[in-house]
Amino acid sequence: MEELKNILEKFVSSGWDLISVPSKEYLDGKNNKKDLTIAIEEADKQCGNCGCEFDILYKKALNLLK
């Protein structure tokens, strides 16, 4: 789960509340897997094809959360 941790840390550092807040909560031990998954799915929908470094990370994180 080190890969997921690294991805979520990038999401936290993004400053985008949609993914940074639930990612931080998950890393802090809050049992919010469902909310985190929904947030990442929404981020992927809004920004998943813009060409930024996060595009592939959304998909990786969702696969790791399954």
Order of alpha helices (4+ residues) and beta strands (2+ residues): alpha-alpha-alpha-alpha
